[in-house]
Amino acid sequence: MTASFGTRLDEVFVRSGRLCVGIDPHRFLLEAWGLPDTAAGAGAFGLAVVEAAAGRAGIVKPQVAFFERFGSAGYIALEGVLAAARDAGLLVIGDAKRGEIGTSMEGYAEAWLTPGSPLEVDALTVNPYLGFGSLQPALELAEQHGKGVFVLTATSNPEGRDVQLAEDRAGLTVAASMLDEIDHWNARHHPGATGSIGAVIGATLRLEEFGLTEVPPTTTLPILAPGFGHQGAAVADLGSIYGDLAPGVIVSESRSILAAGPSGIADAVERSVAAVRSARG
Ligand SMILES: O=C(O)c1cc(=O)[nH]c(=O)n1[C@@H]1O[C@H](COP(=O)(O)O)[C@@H](O)[C@H]1O
């Protein structure tokens, strides 16, 4: 039987810690790394980040947008990076933030979460703002194949508040109702264990403001936590930012590590892994 994503995540936390290195080949970074602003440049960048992360960190998160810029050539480069990362034993979170309805959602889920697919990842970020129920095909496929799904819940960008702080009929914020739905799903599918469906909650925000402390989870939820480093949140504050959710937190950092350049990235990964480890005590 395939191990669930939650079980695999638990193992990664023990083996390699909870840092996730973002693979975001921004134009300015390609230039700083002496690489061309092309699909080949993005691919070389991604492979170099994978090499630096392998054996030092446990998780990487390629940002699909920076590969999609180059159309089909970018996707070929991305496929190479995904395969290299998975071959290196890294857990791969595809950051594509997909959101669709019905069979179209099913199509995206098949693309990213089916074993053997060219774009296969271990987990995918998804956008629930077509309704949490619209994600069902992705959640089901993930459970079937031991994959994970990270649902945008409270995002690190200030504009997110317009949608995520709105209150539903029960008086819960939209963000809190997403967290509640995720917890219910996990409680049904993995009672007493770490769930396979996680929430994206930015480290730059206060959980209370988003009403997230009003729906205490009954399971250990994987939390993808961007916003550390470049966006301003400090890893040392992990415990105070996430409170009861801290045990499931994956600390995601892109620019703050990638800015170290090709000669400094391995050391930068090691420093970040150590900082996360000491923050967790
Ligand atoms: O899903 C994400 O990873 C994500 C969610 C969010 O709320 N905020 C956020 O910054 N991200 C992503 O996390 C990465 C952040 O990069 P840095 O700010 O350079 O660490 C980018 O790839 C963003 O798209």
The ligand as an SDF file (V2000), in Angstrom:
LIG
                    3D

 24 25  0  0  0  0  0  0  0  0999 V2000
    1.7270   28.9750   -2.1520 O   0  0  0  0  0  0  0  0  0  0  0  0
    2.7820   29.5950   -1.9290 C   0  0  0  0  0  0  0  0  0  0  0  0
    3.8520   29.0090   -1.8430 O   0  0  0  0  0  0  0  0  0  0  0  0
    2.6820   31.0190   -1.5840 C   0  0  0  0  0  0  0  0  0  0  0  0
    1.5660   31.4110   -0.8920 C   0  0  0  0  0  0  0  0  0  0  0  0
    1.5340   32.6790   -0.2820 C   0  0  0  0  0  0  0  0  0  0  0  0
    0.6090   33.0130    0.4360 O   0  0  0  0  0  0  0  0  0  0  0  0
    2.5910   33.5130   -0.4710 N   0  0  0  0  0  0  0  0  0  0  0  0
    3.6890   33.1550   -1.2070 C   0  0  0  0  0  0  0  0  0  0  0  0
    4.6300   33.9550   -1.2820 O   0  0  0  0  0  0  0  0  0  0  0  0
    3.7140   31.9390   -1.8370 N   0  0  0  0  0  0  0  0  0  0  0  0
    4.8320   31.5610   -2.7400 C   0  0  0  0  0  0  0  0  0  0  0  0
    6.0140   31.3820   -1.9630 O   0  0  0  0  0  0  0  0  0  0  0  0
    7.1410   31.9110   -2.6590 C   0  0  0  0  0  0  0  0  0  0  0  0
    7.6970   33.0400   -1.8080 C   0  0  0  0  0  0  0  0  0  0  0  0
    8.9530   33.4110   -2.2350 O   0  0  0  0  0  0  0  0  0  0  0  0
    9.9430   34.3140   -1.3420 P   0  0  0  0  0  0  0  0  0  0  0  0
    9.1450   35.4880   -0.8790 O   0  0  0  0  0  0  0  0  0  0  0  0
   11.0100   34.6810   -2.2930 O   0  0  0  0  0  0  0  0  0  0  0  0
   10.4190   33.4410   -0.2030 O   0  0  0  0  0  0  0  0  0  0  0  0
    6.6470   32.3430   -4.0320 C   0  0  0  0  0  0  0  0  0  0  0  0
    6.8230   31.2790   -4.9480 O   0  0  0  0  0  0  0  0  0  0  0  0
    5.1690   32.5980   -3.8150 C   0  0  0  0  0  0  0  0  0  0  0  0
    4.3780   32.3790   -4.9510 O   0  0  0  0  0  0  0  0  0  0  0  0
  1  2  2  0
  2  3  1  0
  2  4  1  0
  4  5  2  0
  4 11  1  0
  5  6  1  0
  6  7  2  0
  6  8  1  0
  8  9  1  0
  9 10  2  0
  9 11  1  0
 11 12  1  0
 12 13  1  0
 12 23  1  0
 13 14  1  0
 14 15  1  0
 14 21  1  0
 15 16  1  0
 16 17  1  0
 17 18  2  0
 17 19  1  0
 17 20  1  0
 21 22  1  0
 21 23  1  0
 23 24  1  0
M  END
$$$$
